[in-house]
Amino acid sequence: QVQLAESGGGLVQAGGSLRLSCAASGSAFSITAMGWYRQAPGNQRELVARISSGGRTNYADSVKGRFTITRDNAKNTVYLQMNSLKPEDTAVYYCNAAAVRLSPFKTLELWGQGTLVTVSS
């Protein structure tokens, strides 16, 4: 089995920066795509950024130019560098990953427990 654990959330003033980390543990599965989602009170969970196994990235329009998603395959870790933070970025951020085991074949969709990001004016 494999599990995800996020860290790096906190309180920051508008215009500041934070870096979120998400580490996958377990050796039976291979992590393919990874991403970050967020959910603010009263809102639906939305995609923030994702990165494929080949390094292709996608970002929500609201964070383009401010956030950067990267991954370290050796550490099975994905990062979200958040710059120029705005109050509307305040949300619980969740790490998401797809995992595959070839023999016997099985796929999993994984979610972290969430880390809170609060941006003050």
KEDRENSE-923338 format. One record per atom (N, C-alpha, C): x, y, z. Coordinates in steps of 0.2 Angstrom, whole numbers, plus 5000, padded with zeros to 4 digits. Atoms other than C-alpha are relative to their C-alpha. Example, Ala and Ser with C-alpha at 12.3 -4.5 7.8 and 13.67 -1.06 7.14 Angstrom:
<sites>
500449945000
506249785039
500450065000
499649944999
506849955036
499650055003
</sites>
This chain:
<sites>
500449945000
500050005000
500450065000
499649945001
500550184998
499550065003
500449944997
500050345008
500350064998
499749935001
500250535006
499950045006
500049954994
500650665019
500350064998
499849935002
500650845016
500350045006
499849954995
501550985025
500250074997
499849945002
502051165024
499550065000
500549955000
500451255026
500150055006
499949954994
500251405038
499750074998
500249945000
499851585040
500550054997
499549965004
500651715028
499650064998
500349945003
500251895023
500050004993
500149995007
499651945006
500750024997
499449995003
501151944994
500649965002
499550054997
502151815004
500049944996
499950065003
502651644999
500049945005
500050064997
502451465005
500249944995
499950065004
503051294999
499749945003
500350064998
501951145001
500449944998
499750065002
502650965001
499649945001
500450064999
501850794999
500549944998
499550065001
502850635001
499549945000
500350065001
502250464996
500449955003
499650054996
502750315007
499749934998
500250065002
502650135002
500449984994
499650025006
503650034989
499649954995
500450055005
502249914981
499750044994
500349965005
501550054970
500550054997
499649955003
502350164957
499550074999
500349945000
501750344958
500050034993
500049975007
501250424941
499850075001
500249935000
500250584940
499950025008
500149974993
500250704956
499750074999
500349935001
499350864959
499850025007
500349974994
498650984972
499450034998
500749975000
496851034975
499950045006
500149964994
496151154987
499250015000
500749994999
494451184995
499950055006
500249954996
493851345003
499349995003
500750014997
492351355015
499550034995
500649995005
490751355004
500249994993
499850025006
491751304989
500149934998
499950075002
491951144979
500850005000
499350015000
493651064979
500250014992
499849985006
494651134964
500749984998
499350015002
496251084954
500450065000
499549955000
497651194958
500649994995
499550015005
499051114948
500149925000
499950075001
499550944942
500749994996
499450015004
501150864935
500049924999
500050065002
501250704925
500649965001
499350034999
502550564926
500550024995
499549975005
503350644911
500150075001
499949934999
503350814918
499650054998
500549955003
501950894909
499650035006
500349974994
501151024921
499350044997
500649965001
499451104921
499850045006
500249954994
498851254932
499350034999
500649965000
497251334936
500150074998
499949935002
497051504928
500250055005
500049954994
496951594945
500749995003
499350004997
498751534950
500550004995
499550005005
499651534933
500550065001
499549944999
501251644935
500250015007
499849994993
501251634954
500249935003
499950064997
501251444958
500449964995
499650045004
502451314952
500049935004
500050074998
502251124954
500749964997
499450045002
503851014954
499949935004
500050064997
504250834959
500749975000
499350044999
505750734965
499849935000
500250085001
505550554959
500449965005
499650044995
506950494970
499750005007
500349994994
506050554985
499249995000
500850015000
504250514979
499750065003
500349944997
503850694983
499850054995
500349955004
502850834975
500050065004
500049944997
503051014979
499550054997
500449945002
501951174977
500350065002
499749944998
502951334977
499450064999
500549955001
501651474980
500350075002
499749935000
502251654977
499450054999
500549945000
501251824978
499349975002
500650034998
499951744988
499550055001
500549964999
498251824989
499549975005
500550024995
496851815002
499549944997
500550055003
495751714989
500449934999
499650075000
497151574990
499949965006
500150044993
496551535008
499649944999
500450065001
495951355008
500449955003
499650064998
496451185014
500249974993
499750025006
497651115001
500149925001
500050075000
497550924997
500549974994
499650045005
498850814988
499749954997
500350055003
498250694976
500549964995
499650045004
499150554967
499749944997
500250065003
498850414955
500649955001
499550054999
499750244959
499849944996
500150065004
499950084949
500449955003
499650064999
500549904953
499949964995
500150045006
500849794939
499949935001
500150074999
500849624946
499949995008
500650005004
499549594952
499850074998
500149935002
498849744942
499550035005
500549964996
497949874953
500250074999
499949935000
497750064952
499650035006
500349964994
497350184966
500050074999
499949935000
496950364968
500050025008
499849994993
497650434984
499950075002
500149944998
497250584994
500450015007
499749984994
498250675008
499550025005
500549984995
497450735024
499850075000
500149935001
497550915019
500450045005
499749954996
498551065025
499750074999
500349945000
497851235029
500550064998
499749945002
498451395020
499650065001
500449954998
497851555027
500450074998
499749945002
498251725018
499750065002
500349944997
497951885027
500150064996
499949945004
497652055020
500550055003
</sites>
